[in-house]
């Protein structure tokens, strides 16, 4: 498996595994044993980059909550030093709403710190390799969010941070406070609008 460097020094496999679908957004959660086998197969194929999020959760047939982070942490625990785990903070389901499209954003310093502690526990790890702001929160400036990310890096709870669905202005302002390693924006042959950000990503050395 080829590798890539995100930002200054985060080495990842060229192909990673997005784990959302095991427990969120695409119908009922996958059978846990099948999900475990899929993650293990990805690892055995050379993939070393695994992506999850705090909000990725579903309801099991018995009514219990299926936490994607717990699944990822469980499967990768014995190979933790060999993999890069990305997770995300900043959005949550609105109580009483079932649609995955009805979410609330919260990137307050208090919410971020509560989220990182929850993710560390569910992932059963002492650090997160790449911690994304899942969606921009208009109530808090990029400088405020980046300041908290810098604090978490100094504390060793995360080693790199990124932004999901970043805009050019937000990215540039955040990066001035704490180096941004990567963005995760929708991008495919069917959605190419973010190509206009490529020169900025090269300028800032953001993956």
Number of C-alpha atoms within 10 A of each C-alpha: 10 9 14 13 15 17 21 15 10 16 15 20 18 14 17 17 17 14 20 19 18 28 25 21 15 12 10 14 22 17 12 14 8 11 19 17 12 15 21 14 12 16 20 10 11 15 22 24 22 22 19 28 24 21 21 22 22 23 14 16 11 6 8 9 13 20 23 26 28 18 21 22 21 16 17 23 15 9 11 15 8 12 18 20 25 21 25 26 25 21 21 16 17 14 9 7 10 10 10 14 10 12 15 13 18 21 25 17 15 10 14 20 16 12 18 21 14 14 25 19 15 18 25 17 16 13 21 23 20 21 30 25 26 26 18 21 17 10 10 13 15 22 18 14 20 23 15 19 29 19 13 21 19 11 11 14 19 21 18 26 26 28 24 18 16 21 14 13 11 14 24 18 14 21 18 13 17 20 21 27 25 25 22 14 14 13 11 9 5 7 9 10 11 15 11 10 13 13 10 15 19 11 9 18 15 20 18
